[in-house]
Amino acid sequence: MNKKLSSIIKAGESKVKKSQAGVKKRANSIFAAMSVAHVDDDDIIVKPSKMQGETISKGHKNYELMLNLQLGIRHSVGRPAPATSLDLRDTAFNPKEKIWTRFPPQGSKHTPPHQSSAFKWKDYCPLVFRTLRKLFKVDPADYMISICGDDALRVLSSPGKSGSFFYSTNDDKYMIKTMKKSEVKVLIRMLQAYYNHVRAFENTLVTKFFGLHCVKMTGHAHKKVRFVIMGNLFCTKYAIHRRFDLKGSSQGRLTDKPESEIDSTTTLKDLDLNFIFRLQKSWFQEFSRQVDRDCDFLEQERIMDYSLLVGIHFIQISRTGEPLTTEASISQVQTSSGDGDQASGEAAPELSRLGMNMPAQAELAMRRNDCELAMEPMGEYCDVILILGIIDILQDYDISKKLEHAYKSFHYDPSSISAVDPSQYSRRFRDFIFRIFTQDTT
């Protein structure tokens, strides 16, 4: 019996050591895959990753859809409209407030001739989105050039669980996501509350929406494609070395890619996280306030399943491709104010604001196994720039999510699954975020 107990204990210790070694190996695997641009005696500066995705050129299966989209955007944004006030009437948010436009190949009184098949174009709540673009300080000409210019769009991924496709403009400023009808309904339902929220809080972390449209193809295709245009969170001069999608749940929240395939473009999950982020007092206070405001808004709108998307830029990388760490929490990132922070090792840094180019320290942390979110700090620090925002905010707690919750609760710990009531989701999300983002007390 004693021999058996001893063997069990040894096996358990061995498993823990392997798990810790695996976490550490996983933590380092990404950095080894990064390409080096410049070497000197002290550090290595990592050059930005190459553009992601496949360019949609002639012959691509989505080429005609891209042309239709570009024609529609050009028409919508270029359409003459009176100057808009930021104070919108309730009627502007009416779900029936939409405009259909026909695009025959030969052109019409309002549309140009084109080489695509005939299609119909729908603008949802056009005045609201025009005003949102104004509120977000988006120049109409720049917006059109980004989406409708000579450069083609890029398709970033095949459908995931949501079934959505993602496209990016060539300048990386905007993301275009195809949407389910249910998501369109949610966005239109919450549009007035969303507008009031982003207007009230300039530093909101929630996704910025710039347009909601639909292309209805005619002929043999005869299908509707609904899509939303959003700001690209990672449109920054800083190379994103690691990226995490964080929900605060643990069931299914470990990346299933083999280590050999993980690189700086891989979106990692909660159980892959091996950092605790230390923010300076002013940044942490504003971050905490805004997370609370945004979560209150999403909870009121009965939204759940959202994530905090975090991009990390390491200020210095070692010769082996790992972030340079120190044992003392002494940041090399110098900040003058919340509006203009400077990072050592970077020429002409971009201005910082909440969620964009935020200076911080990342402390390496270790979890004992692949099932728990709790981590132990290791006392090793590296200077980082953080880019972050709250994404995927169009999932309400509908019947499908209630059924998912009921089913998974039989098989897993109910507190570990993503599909929970919006109030519980908001509370768990905040608890997790405020464990991994803390105030730097040094």
Disulfide bonds with the S-S distance in Angstrom:
none
